[in-house]
Amino acid sequence: MGLGGLFFGYLTIPHFVYFYFALSSVAVGLLIYAIALLIIYSTRSRKFKITALQFSILALATASICIYKTDDISRQIFSLIAIAVIFLSTNMFFGDFTSRADSDVKGIIKTLFYALLLIGLAGKLSLFNPGNYAVKETVFPFSEPSHYALSLGPIACAYMLQLKTRGRLSVAVVVLLLGLWFPNSTLLAESLLLFIVILRFWVQACVATLAILLALSIGVQGLEELPHYDYFAGRLGLLDERENLTFLVYKQGWQQAAIAFSENYGLGIGFQRFGQESAGDAANRIDALYGIESNRMDGSNLGSKLVGEFGYVGIILSCSMVIYSSYCLIRLRRILTRCHIDHRYTVSIFYAFSYMYLIEVVFRGLSYFDPWFFIFCFGVSQMTRRAQLFKPHLSGDKGISRSEIIVIT
């Protein structure tokens, strides 16, 4: 399997294993794939390496386990070991990935974008729905449109770096149209982030004003006849008599984070213990309306989970991730709007990946066991030059020197 196939598998196979075999999370599939990557790269005599950032994450989780000493310790230790293994395999794979020539990586990103686009079209048209996928609103091999969107967005942003103005605009419009067609709020949010990268400030201001006016007009009589009105109004929490599960889950995540924060004196409830705190109004409402406990353990986004599990430290981490994503936006706009390229394409794509990860931090995510969490951690280490992750792969005139692998401004 080529490098592009391995990248595609990294993004899709964990989701397939999770949903097809009706597991409780993506963790098992991601761990299996990580072990497979370790086996593949171990045969190439590559050393196991971990970055300073990744080591710090493992140290924080370990400290949390030691401090709390709860009945969940077996699950916590399994999660810690799984994260360490995935870190190692991610470093091996993306170390190889970033050592390749720009032309090779551009081809991989382009192929991934169109492959994911076809997956979205096939999912919407229900062309292939085996096993558990034979239900409404799935996008094979992803379990739902939102999970699919989380992979499409970063790849779309990275692909835009290859294109000129019209091509970039086309990519953002395609993601927007997909979001309206499904409909899916995560795809729409990602299209918004893509437009922010490519549009000039005055255009952004006009679009933002229009969006605000549209949001304020949601409750106007007669609009309920428009297509997808209930979908968007429900996700804004404006249909009290038909409360939307997605809105309640999002509200629940931050509410549970606040409860965990207050019940443990700002220290949080501990690594992988989110959901063990007292239930809030949103959690009780979900149980009363739907008879289920939905997303209590992952909080629906990474930010709420970090705050709930690590308290003040979680707040610092969440804010740091938002700030770093904003920094990546500045770098992307500099590259796209001013044609100022101070990185190789192979390195610059991590700006795109990290910027789009903002969606998972504050809006909709899969918490720790998500391929993009590990890509984000690798990318931060890569761009900040905190660790030497790999040795350069030299291949004829396509080879590059070590000094070209990590370029920091």
Secondary structure by P-SEA (a helix, b strand, c coil): ccaaaaaaaaacaaaaaacccccccaaaaaaaaaaaaaaaaaaacccccccaaaaaaaaaaaaaaaaccccaaaaaaaaaaaaaaaaaaaaaaaaaaaaccaaaaaaaaaaaaaaaaaaaaaaaacccccccccccccccccccaaaaaaaaaaaaaaaaaaccaaaaaaaaaaaaaaaaacccaaaaaaaaaaaaacccaaaaaaaaaaaaaaaaaccccccccccaaaaaaaaaccccccccaaaaaaaaaaaaaaaaaaaaccccccccccccccccaaaaaaaaaccccccccccccaaaaaaaccaaaaaaaaaaaaaaaaaaaaaaaaaccccccccccccaaaaaaaaaccccccccccccccaaaaaaaaaaaaaaccccccccccccccccccccccccc
